[in-house]
Amino acid sequence: LRHDLFERCIREKDASRRSAALFVRDIIRNNAEALVGCGITDRKEAFGEVVKTLPQIQSFLDMYTSWNATKKGQETPSTKHGGALLKGMFPPYDAFLSVDEVFATEEWALVPELGLKGNVD
């Protein structure tokens, strides 16, 4: 369910508390049967557990995108385009990472040499 929230926030380019609350309600409604199967019948409990990840999602979007900054009417501290400098082992290997568009959050992969089969985030 937490992954669903991350995916929804990233696809909608919105991790505001208000939007996330709407997203979580939809996610809980769509996964009600699985929640009951896990013994979770209280919607408030489920909501609270899923919403706990929102600060991490907001932090990710603030650091690597400019989407949240644009909604707040401000620029990110790293650059005006969003993104972060990832330090390499040596200075020439530093890289700037900025997410401009998301096409998918999971990709199906099959790599028999590595024993990998399935969806990869």
C-alpha positions in Angstrom: 0.0 0.0 0.0 2.9 2.3 0.8 4.3 1.6 -2.7 0.9 2.4 -4.2 1.0 5.8 -2.4 4.5 6.5 -3.7 3.5 5.5 -7.2 0.4 7.7 -7.1 2.2 10.7 -5.8 4.9 10.4 -8.4 2.4 9.9 -11.3 0.3 12.8 -10.2 3.4 14.9 -9.4 1.7 15.9 -6.1 2.7 14.8 -2.6 0.7 17.4 -0.7 -1.0 16.2 2.5 -4.4 16.9 1.1 -3.8 15.0 -2.2 -2.1 12.1 -0.3 -5.2 11.7 1.9 -7.4 11.3 -1.1 -4.9 8.9 -2.7 -4.7 6.8 0.5 -8.5 6.6 0.7 -8.7 5.2 -2.8 -5.8 2.8 -2.2 -7.5 1.5 1.0 -10.8 1.1 -0.8 -9.1 -0.7 -3.8 -7.3 -3.1 -1.4 -10.0 -3.7 1.2 -10.2 -7.4 0.6 -6.4 -7.8 1.1 -6.5 -5.7 4.3 -9.2 -7.9 5.8 -7.2 -10.9 4.8 -4.3 -9.5 6.8 -6.6 -8.8 9.8 -6.8 -5.1 9.4 -10.4 -4.0 9.6 -10.0 -0.5 11.0 -9.8 2.1 8.1 -8.2 4.7 10.4 -5.4 2.3 11.4 -4.8 1.4 7.7 -4.8 5.1 6.8 -2.4 6.0 9.5 0.0 3.2 8.5 0.1 4.2 4.9 0.3 8.0 5.5 3.4 7.4 7.7 5.5 7.2 4.6 4.4 10.6 3.2 7.3 12.6 4.7 9.7 10.2 3.0 7.9 10.6 -0.3 7.9 14.4 0.0 11.6 14.4 0.9 12.4 12.3 -2.2 10.3 14.6 -4.5 11.8 17.8 -2.9 15.3 16.5 -3.4 15.1 15.0 -6.9 12.4 16.9 -8.6 11.0 20.4 -8.9 7.4 19.3 -8.7 6.7 20.0 -5.1 8.7 23.3 -5.2 6.6 24.6 -8.0 3.4 23.8 -6.2 4.7 25.6 -3.1 5.8 28.6 -5.3 9.5 28.2 -4.4 12.7 26.8 -5.8 14.6 23.8 -4.3 17.8 24.6 -2.4 19.9 22.4 -4.7 19.0 24.1 -8.0 16.1 25.8 -9.6 15.4 22.7 -11.7 15.3 20.3 -8.8 17.8 17.5 -8.4 20.8 16.6 -6.3 24.5 16.0 -6.7 25.4 12.4 -6.1 29.0 12.1 -4.9 31.1 9.5 -6.6 34.3 7.8 -5.3 36.3 10.5 -7.0 35.2 14.1 -8.1 35.2 13.3 -11.8 32.6 10.6 -11.1 30.1 12.9 -9.4 26.7 12.9 -11.1 23.7 15.3 -11.0 20.4 13.4 -10.8 17.1 15.2 -11.6 13.8 13.5 -12.3 11.9 15.4 -15.0 9.3 12.9 -16.1 8.1 9.5 -14.9 6.9 6.9 -17.4 6.7 3.9 -15.1 7.6 3.0 -11.5 8.1 -0.7 -12.1 9.6 -2.5 -15.0 9.3 -6.2 -15.8 12.7 -7.9 -16.1 14.1 -11.3 -16.9 17.8 -11.9 -16.3 18.5 -15.6 -15.9 22.2 -15.0 -15.3 21.3 -13.1 -12.1 18.3 -15.2 -11.2 16.1 -12.1 -11.7 12.5 -12.5 -12.8 9.6 -10.1 -12.1 8.9 -6.5 -11.5 11.8 -4.2 -10.5 11.3 -0.8 -8.9 
